[in-house]
Amino acid sequence: LATQEGYRMGLEETLEVRDQMGIIERDTLRDGLFAGRVGKLKPDPNQIESMAKAMTVEVRIRSAAFAARADADQLVARAGRGDDFDDAAKSIAANGKGNLDPGEGFIRMSDLLPAVQTAIRPLAPGRVSAVYKIGDQFAVSRLVERRPAPEPDARAKAGEELLRRMQAEEIAKYAAELKQKYAKVDESAYATLDFDAEKPGFDSYLKDNRTLVTIAGAEPITVRLLADAVRKRLFHGAGRAAEKNRLNRKKDEIFEDLITKRVVMREALAQGLDKKPEYVSLRAEEERRLVFGAFVAKVIEPEVKVADAEIGKYYETHRKDLTGPDMARLESIAFRSRKDAEAALAKLRAGAELAWLRTNAPGRLDPAANPDLLAFPAT
């Protein structure tokens, strides 16, 4: 009855309900589209076996990463002559651009980046790897210790992890195909945008209606739309970000995200996913849920009154719970996607070291390259 009354009041047309429904529609159609693309993927049995073995071995390693290949080569050479790995790495890093990962504690081989696994797999304890690449840096690792780590469900977990990686790669490939199919970017117009410059200033772009991306069968992406999306993503405001030259870095990331969302929705509609009975049923169910919640918030909650005397009595009874809140120290790792974050959480619960995940977990965001991240440093 409450839901019916909500519809009679037209609550399904309110901004709050429409905004939430827009997110639900977009996410549901996106997931349906991607499911059709990745549904038949299956990991290679040999790869499953290899990862399962990696899940049953734990290692302790020390690693150093450098911007220049020459610095990494120097570390390998000095370690080969018998120099202490840590001392040599610190010395080289102090004179150039590099850092030594403390690498405290054991971590499963399977939780390391593939490049790290490949580098240390053949090493005996105490030996140093050859130089290998991690992103745009040159890394060297020393194997300190290796030990067995029984994992009863290793094969099943390996299969799940490999499938997740395959799906992520296929989705990225699919998104690139859809951009090629539907989107035409005006590269020259985009190149003129400097969100960090004092003149003409960021606010001027919020009024700029030039088209940056033409999308077949959908609304274009304009400068104004991009600038507004950047503004909404910045927790502390565009002004502060511009002072630290962060807007242009954020601009590129958000621009790609806007294009991806548009072309994915365009393809989902082209395939008629919004007409499928299961989608129509789910959409109707979600709308009813939101309308019910809106009705409760608008009609029922305002009628609930609590007397001051009741509030005072409750406070006196629960004074210890309501005063002197506990303090907490937090550590955090940010990820590009929810799936990557959930995978890292599962590894932590299985015993992986947080310090190692912070530098090796797949899909993590580098705080140095993403200064706008809300972080809780380990201090």
Buried (B, 14 or more C-beta within 10 A) or exposed (E): EEBEEBBEBEBBEBEEBEEBBEEBBBEBBBEBBBEEBBEEEEBEEEBBBBBBBBBBBBBBBBBBBBBBEEBBBBBBEBBEEEBEBBEBBBBBBEEEEBBBBEBEEBBBBBBBBEBBBEBBBEBEEEEBBEBBEBEEBBBBBBBBEBEEBEBEEBBEBBBBBBBBBBBBEBBEEBBEEBBEEBBEBBEEBBEEBBBBBEEEBBEEBBEBEBBBBBBEEBEBBBBBBBBEBBBEBBEEEBEEBBEEEBBBBBBEBBBEEBBBBBBBBBBBBBBEBBEEEEBEEBBEEBBBBBBBBBBEEBBEEEEEEEEEEEEEEEEEEEEEEEEEEEEEEEEEBBBBEEBBBEBBBEBBEBBBBBBBBBBBBBBBBEBEEBBBBEBEEEE
